[in-house]
Amino acid sequence: MSAQATPSQATGLHAAPPPPSGPVPYPRALSLGLLTDMLRIRRLEEKSAELYGAGKIRGFVHLYIGEEAVAAGTMRALAAEDNVVATYREHGHALLRGVSMDRIMAEMYGKREGCSHGRGGSMHLFDAATRFYGGNAIVGGGLPLAVGLALACSMRKESRLTACFFGDGAVAEGVFHESMNLAQLWRLPIAFFCENNLYAMGTALERSESQTDLCVKAAAFGMATIKVDGMDVVGVHEAAKRASAHVRAGKGPIFVEFQTYRFRAHSMFDPDLYRDKNEIEQWKTRGPIHTFSARLKAQGDLTEAQFLEIDQALGAEVERSVQFAEAGTWEPVEDLTRDVYAP
């Protein structure tokens, strides 16, 4: 296991670059859609943290706060028929993929009305109808699943691609290299989306990887790569569109590194002692929601009143999802062995 960096060791290693700025090159409807997507994730995540503190949500919870631009920008570049495989920090991916907030919240409560019938919880959101295949609790666990899905699509000559999300910590796993190798060898229709938040579970990238340019690792397999600012939803969306076009053109897999940052600890159990607090505050100035909304306001596509109206509507959606979960039902004890495989 890699040693964790102390705050003094981490200071300055991950200094935040200037915040995203400049005009937003999209029609107003798309711009407001991207903003709404990010806010929707943020409000769900904040409520989840509150409910966890109140003992309503139990088990492991990994929040996505700060990384919303990645899910928002990529999901709008995918088609409904595509496959999506995510990590245990997947609430935002599931939500924007089309899993209802009600079913996500009920799942985190452990209720039967949840998307995994209350059996998966926060880390195991799943919904076959939207082709959302996890929520995977094991670091790197989604990589071989995504390769298998992409291989099936290739063998069936289907046009859909598979989008596989994973963090920088997964790059240290052997299964990353095995999956990348097979995907490139077989020219599978898969987009590898790496959410590099610089600390994996709690180890600074520089302390766990001798090569910190993750695109170099992918390029070693002969794979096309893209590196992008993961705090800029415009950059993310453009990179995701390029990646999607590459795969759909039959050019094989592609690796995209989204350089992002989580504002909260790795999980609700994590004391977050490995990062300097000043570094966290510095990165918050690059927060994808307020920097993007500022850009929209500057070009006349958004007013503060409109922002508050969107935020209020999303807050109401979150409260309705809590009511839905609260009214949900527990699985009866007699169903304990249902769906359990026994050889």
C-alpha positions, -999 to 999 in steps of 0.1 A, spaced: 0 0 0 13 35 -9 21 58 20 -2 87 24 12 122 19 11 145 49 -3 180 43 31 195 44 43 171 17 12 178 -5 13 216 -3 22 230 -37 22 197 -55 -13 203 -69 -15 241 -72 -47 250 -90 -43 267 -124 -64 298 -133 -102 292 -134 -119 284 -167 -130 316 -184 -140 331 -218 -172 329 -239 -194 298 -238 -198 287 -275 -231 270 -271 -268 279 -277 -284 292 -245 -305 261 -242 -275 238 -241 -256 261 -218 -284 262 -193 -288 224 -196 -252 218 -187 -255 242 -157 -287 225 -146 -270 191 -148 -241 202 -126 -264 219 -101 -287 188 -100 -257 166 -90 -245 191 -64 -278 194 -47 -283 156 -46 -248 152 -32 -252 178 -5 -285 163 6 -268 129 7 -241 142 30 -268 157 52 -288 125 53 -257 104 60 -250 126 90 -285 121 102 -282 83 100 -307 80 72 -281 68 46 -256 42 59 -227 22 46 -201 38 23 -208 71 5 -184 88 -19 -194 123 -29 -188 139 -63 -188 175 -52 -163 195 -73 -162 170 -102 -197 176 -116 -184 190 -149 -171 156 -160 -204 138 -157 -224 167 -172 -201 172 -201 -197 136 -210 -232 124 -206 -245 149 -232 -220 135 -257 -234 99 -254 -263 83 -271 -292 65 -254 -280 32 -268 -245 35 -254 -233 15 -224 -221 33 -193 -199 18 -166 -189 39 -136 -171 37 -102 -185 39 -66 -185 77 -69 -214 74 -94 -245 92 -81 -240 120 -107 -234 96 -136 -265 76 -128 -286 107 -124 -276 123 -157 -278 89 -175 -315 89 -167 -320 70 -135 -346 89 -115 -335 108 -84 -363 90 -66 -348 56 -73 -313 68 -65 -323 82 -32 -344 51 -23 -314 29 -31 -292 49 -8 -319 45 19 -318 7 13 -355 6 2 -370 -18 -22 -380 10 -45 -344 18 -52 -328 11 -86 -310 -20 -71 -340 -28 -49 -322 -16 -18 -295 -43 -21 -267 -22 -35 -267 11 -17 -246 41 -27 -218 22 -44 -239 -2 -65 -264 19 -85 -276 -1 -115 -302 4 -142 -305 -19 -172 -332 3 -188 -307 32 -192 -278 8 -199 -261 20 -167 -240 -10 -155 -227 2 -122 -216 15 -97 -187 -8 -89 -172 -9 -55 -138 -24 -64 -112 1 -77 -108 -7 -114 -136 -32 -112 -155 -16 -140 -127 -18 -165 -129 -55 -175 -167 -53 -175 -166 -24 -199 -142 -43 -221 -166 -73 -221 -195 -51 -230 -175 -35 -259 -164 -69 -271 -200 -81 -272 -210 -50 -292 -182 -56 -316 -190 -93 -321 -227 -84 -326 -217 -56 -350 -237 -31 -329 -231 6 -333 -231 15 -296 -200 25 -277 -191 18 -241 -181 46 -218 -160 35 -189 -154 59 -160 -127 53 -134 -103 73 -112 -66 79 -112 -63 52 -85 -75 25 -109 -45 33 -132 -23 16 -106 -42 -16 -109 -30 -45 -131 -65 -48 -146 -61 -13 -161 -32 -24 -182 -49 -57 -192 -81 -39 -202 -63 -12 -221 -42 -38 -240 -71 -60 -250 -93 -30 -260 -65 -17 -283 -55 -51 -296 -91 -59 -306 -99 -22 -315 -130 -22 -293 -156 6 -294 -148 19 -259 -140 54 -245 -119 52 -213 -128 83 -192 -103 88 -164 -114 112 -137 -80 122 -123 -87 140 -90 -50 138 -81 -53 118 -48 -71 85 -56 -83 73 -22 -57 93 -2 -23 92 -19 -10 120 -40 -4 110 -76 33 118 -73 37 93 -45 21 64 -63 29 68 -100 64 71 -114 48 84 -146 22 111 -136 11 119 -172 -17 93 -174 -21 98 -212 15 85 -216 4 52 -200 -25 49 -224 -3 59 -254 21 30 -245 -6 7 -258 -9 26 -290 -41 42 -280 -53 77 -289 -55 101 -260 -70 134 -250 -61 155 -219 -86 181 -207 -94 204 -178 -120 185 -160 -133 216 -141 -143 232 -174 -176 218 -186 -171 232 -221 -137 215 -224 -151 183 -211 -181 183 -235 -158 190 -265 -134 163 -255 -162 138 -250 -177 147 -284 -142 141 -300 -138 108 -282 -173 97 -292 -167 106 -328 -133 87 -328 -149 55 -315 -180 57 -337 -158 61 -368 -143 27 -361 -109 40 -351 -108 18 -319 -107 28 -282 -96 62 -268 -84 74 -234 -95 107 -220 -79 122 -189 -101 147 -171 -80 166 -147 -104 174 -119 -105 177 -81 -129 166 -54 -137 192 -27 -148 166 -1 -129 138 14 -126 104 -4 -156 91 15 -177 101 45 -153 80 67 -122 98 55 -107 124 78 -89 140 48 -55 145 65 -34 141 34 -43 174 17 -34 210 27 -66 229 35 -53 259 16 -49 237 -15 -86 227 -13 -97 263 -10 -76 273 -39 -92 246 -61 -126 257 -50 -120 289 -69 -121 267 -100 -155 251 -90 -173 242 -122 -207 255 -113 -198 290 -102 -171 296 -129 -195 284 -156 -225 304 -143 -202 335 -142 -193 330 -178 -230 327 -188 -238 359 -168 -210 378 -185 -224 371 -219 -260 377 -210 -273 341 -211 -280 340 -174 -291 363 -146 -288 358 -108 -326 356 -106 -326 328 -132 -298 310 -115 -318 310 -82 -349 299 -99 -331 269 -114 -316 261 -80 -349 264 -62 -365 239 -86 -337 214 -81 -339 218 -44 -376 209 -46 -367 178 -67 -343 167 -41 -369 171 -13 -394 151 -33 -368 123 -37 -363 122 1 -400 119 7 -401 91 -19 -374 73 -1 -389 79 34 -422 64 22 -404 34 6 -406 -2 20 -380 -25 35 -374 -59 20 -389 -86 42 -366 -109 60 -381 -139 41 -365 -125 9 -330 -126 24 -319 -154 1 -338 -143 -30 -315 -138 -60 -286 -153 -41 -266 -178 -62 -257 -210 -45 -238 -237 -65 
